[in-house]
Structures are given as structure tokens and as C-alpha cells.
Amino acid sequence: MRTRVLAILLLCFCAASLSAGFSLGRPAAVKKRVNKLDNAVRAEQAASLAAPAGPNQAPSVTGVTAISTMVAAGGLAVVSVSASDPDGDPLTYVWTSTVGAIGGSGSSVNWLAPSTPGVYAISCVVSDGEDTSPGSVTVAAVHPGTLKWVFTPSADVNLPAVAGTDGVLYAAASDNKLYAINPDGTQKWVFSTENTDPFSFGPVLGPDGTVYVVADSTKTYAVTPAGALKWGGPSSLFPTNISERPVVGGDGTVYLYNGDIGQLYALDPLTGAGVSTFTALNNVAVPPVIGEDDAVCLVDGDDFLRMVPPAGLAGAVSYDATGVSGPLGAGPAGMVYMVKNNSDLYAVKPDGTDKWGAPYSAAGIITEAPVKGADGTAYIVDDVPAVYSVSSTTGAGFVFGSLANLSHTPVPAPDSSMYLVDAGTDLYDLNTDGSVKWGPLAPPAAASITADPNVGADGTVYFSADDGNVYAVHGASALP
């Protein structure tokens, strides 16, 4: 009994000790020191939070650069700034130029050079919201037609080349090699066809940068922007003839026209697998064009213009094309330019009705497809020979320019002017009223221009000559 009472008293003493701040294993003095340490840590943390931040650091600008420090007067340059902020603050950019026009915003913009040659400064002020840092670069504007570079492939280029939006030019040489040429005129890569088959047409580009080229009239190759074969080679779809340069839809579908049997094929851009998607039509009498609304436009054997939307034939719009006598041309806003009766130009709206009350008639026979200028104007060439400029809105037209020996198809420039080649040697740039903007420009040593010129997005003009060279010259462009 006495032992039980002592045990109860001991337990009560321990409980009282704990409630009073004592511990059997930790004296009260230790607990006080711990509390003091906790208080000191809290005070230090509070002082740290209350302390003012350090001074703001200005952004660091490492440089302002232009893709090309020389452009044509009236041409386009892409200018970029490299900047960072030591504090990690978001940056804003304010661009200015002594003359010219700035297009876009952010760390990279377009600068449209003035029409007067000279050296001009483009400046950028970078801000983090408190402090700013400047940077600038100078760009020379030269006379349009000034030589930019010369590239010499292993053989002549007799087919039209094509330039990508990144400034890379793709040219098919007569020794069956496809060249990719960098914007500075150096070789990027070269691709050779199977069994050294000759190219049938110049290359075309897909929306993803894939290069499509036809060889031996029966083989289609898809080449990546890096120069690797994506797919291609002989196809059982085409036992006879691919008779026209491929056209590519807005979704990347590649359309090939077999004129021998009047059939049109659609190729998957990823695999190259192809099917005839227009077997419901009675023959395809005229090769297709792709409208600005991505409709596939063609003329069938029943003399109807069919404007087929990407969804397929079920949604096609039809127009009576009786008397159609030449290839189609894509007009603005989904319109189609069509030649009837050898010399009459019609503009057909996407709903299948006439845009103009009456056609525009040329003096001679029109054999080539109408060409659309950057402003939508239609350009047609007859066998007189004469070039006509026809308004897309009214159908009114006039004889365009005074070149008597036109030798190549007119080529539109981004600023709405047109490039024409006279007598096979002289390149001209003509204003919209037909007056000469600049020219003539001829290859050296009386060489002849071998294929239609091509114009890049930045206004650079490319042409090949029978001296074995590909030429790039500075040309005017339009601000995107």
C-alpha cells in the first residue's frame, strides 16, 4: 500500500514539473536559450524582409545586327537586337531610323529602306521599365539591280529557281543536281536524283519548306530543307507523263497533272502516297491553279471551271468555261483569271459569277497563263508580242511597257512592280504604269538569261544565265 502511494505521488510531481516548464531530460535554462535563439532567427528574418532591395540594373545590349547590311533602295532589311536584363526584368523595344519605315515589334523588325541610296542608321532602345540601353546598326541602301552575289553550280540552270521565305534559293541544274544556295551566295547543300534522271521542271516549295522536284517526267522527289530525301522516286501513278510543274495547296497537298490522260493526282506531303481525287470529273482539260482561298481550280472535259475547296468535290463551284483556250491564273481574293477564245480575259469570282461585265481582249493570241501582280492586277502576254495590264476590280487594261522582244514570262515584284526580260538578255523592272523603274540589267559577256527570274520575299531578284552562273541582285520589296 505504501509503495502504491509513493508511485502516485511521483507521477503527480512529474506532471506538475512538465506543466511548469521543467523536463526530466532538459532543464529550464536550456529551454530559455532555445527560445532566445528562435527569437533571434525571427528578428533576422524580419530585418531581411524589411531591408530595401538593391539598385535596379540597366539592360545589357550586346549588339544590333542586320541580316544584310546592304539592301536595294526601297528594299527590305531584317534587323535584330541582342539584349538581356541582369535582374531578369521583362524587356521592351523601341525602334527608330533616320529615314525609312519600321515594321513589326519586339527584338526583331523589318526596315524598309528609302528610295534614295545612302547609308542609314537603325536604332533600338531597350527598356526594363526603369532604365534603358541603346544600340544601333547602319545599313547601306544601293541602287536596285546592284549585284549581290554570283553562284556557279556544276552545270547550267535552265529551269526557274525558287526562293524560300528564309532567303535560301533552290535551283535545278542540267546535270540533275538540286542546289540550295544560302542568302549570302554560298552553297548550303546539293541533292542528286536517282539514276541521274534529268529534271522536268523547276522546284516548288511546300508551306513547311519541303522542296518538290519532278525528274524524268515520272518521278517526284520531296527533299527536306536540310537536303535529305523525305520520299520520292518512281511512282506507279504516273506510267506516262507528268506534264506540268507541281502545285502545292495551302495544306501542303502536292497536285500533279498528267496531261496524257487528263488526270489530276493528290500526293500526301508526309508520305508521298497519291490518289486520283478527281475521277468524278470527265477528264481534266486544263492544269490546276491554287486560289488564294486554297481552292483547287481546273477545267474539266465538259468545259466547266471547277473551283474545288479543300473539303473536296462536293463543295465545288462551277462556271461555264466554254471556249477556254489557255492555262488558268490565280487572281486576288479567290478569283480565277481565265482566257477564252484565245484573246479574251475573264475574272471569275469564288461564287462562280463574272467579276467584270465584259472581258478584256488582247490584240493577239494569249498562250500563257495570266500572271497576278502583288496588287492583284492581271498581266497577260500575246503573240504580237505585247504585255497588257488589266485591273482586277474594273477589267480596264492597257498595253504595259514598250518591250518589243519579250522573251520570258513577266515576274511580279513584292512592291507591285513587274520584272520583264527583253531579247533574252536585258532585265527590266517596270512601274505599275509601265514606265521603266530600272534597267536594263544584263549578265556579263553578253550571256543570255536562261529561265524566268525569281523574286525572294526580301526583294532579291535571282536569274540564271548560259554562262553557267546564277545571279542575285538587290531589288525593291514591300514592308510585310
Phi, psi and omega in degrees: 000316180296322179296319180296320180296319180295323180294320180296318180297321180295319179295319179297322179295319180295317180297319179295322180296317180296317181291338180269001177097013178260161178218143179294329183257346184223113181296162180297328181296323178295317180298323178296318180296321177297317179298320178296319179296317178300317180296321180295318179297317179297319180295319179295319178296319179295320179295322179295320179291327183278346184290139180292146179291161179290168181296146178295140178258136182291154176299155178252120178257116181269345177164154171243128185230154173241138178304321174226129179271009175220125178224167176287148169301125188086004181265183189241137174233141175261122185240136183227152176240140175253119184212155176213166179237125182299333181268359181076017180286149175293147185248148172237158188228131176240116184257141174219161175216154180298320173212177182091186183230140178260132176237134180098186180205174180092202185279351179222129183224171174257138176241122178266116184291153175290170182281351180261125178301150180163183178248127188230151181257137173242125186241153177223132174252121182259132184232143173255012181102338178237311182243159180232157175220136183261165173199158181204164176214152177252142179231134178269129173261122184246168179298134175304143184094355176293134182299134179259310175196165175232132178239135181246103176284183183281350178202170181298150172253107184253002181242151181301135174273175179215139181253137176279171179294340178272004178087001177280132180258137178245123185226135181259116182272161184286352175263021172072028176245132177261122183256140168251123185245124181296162179300341178266006177090006177267157180285131176268310175196170176223139182235134180249141179283165178290135178057027180049045178289136180288148178287142180265329182216166174291160182290157173232159184246142172270168182296339178266007179092357177297139180258126179249134180215141181255134178235144176057021178063001183228354186235128180248130180245138172247121184242132181290163177300343178270357177095009180266150178289123177273312171193165176148177182120197181299146180227135178288349178291335190236074181288345184241290195202129164264112194261354181222159175299138180300154170237149185239129179282170181297334178270005179094350179300135181259125181252129180239135184250126176254100184289339181296324182241006177063042184237148180241133182242147177245127181251135176292127184292342181273324187243340185083358177297135185232149175221156172276114184262003186234031181292342179287345179271147177277085178071151172247105190275336182230134181299156189277160165232158178257122180285167178296339176267014179070011175287142175271117186250129182207169176242130181264180183291349176267012179063042173240133170283124179248123176253100191261117179289165180304336181289341176125180186299333184299333181259015185291146173256136185246150180216137181293112183251028179303127180094004179301136190227008180198177180296158179273163173226144178277128177260185180284156173054037177082002178288162176235131173267132185220137179258128174242154174052033174074334187221000185257123180263126177245150172242120184251128180283162182300340179272005177085017177247160180289139174282321181251155179288334180215151180286163172264132186249132174272164181284328182247196182270130179265122183246342182255163180292141174301147180248133179264125174285171182298334178266007178096348180302140177267135176242127179234152182234132177248183186271014180295315359265148175213150176253137180240140175253123186235125181296134179288339184266325185247338184082001177284142183217172178205162176292125189260112178076180184228028180284125186268342185233051181302129187240353181220164178294137175301142183237123183286143174261157182297337183264018177082356172283176183228140176261131178229148177248128181249134176059022176077356186231332191254120179264129178238150168247120184250137174293171183294340177270002178093355178283157182283124176276312169202161182125171005278151173240126183235148173299155180292162175059033175058030177287157180257147176283127191264344182210164177303137175297166175226146183239129179279170181298332179271007178093353179300135179256128181245138172209156179247156183224163182281009169273005177090006184248156169250130184247145172234129178233153179289131178224162182286156180218178179242145180292125181298000000 
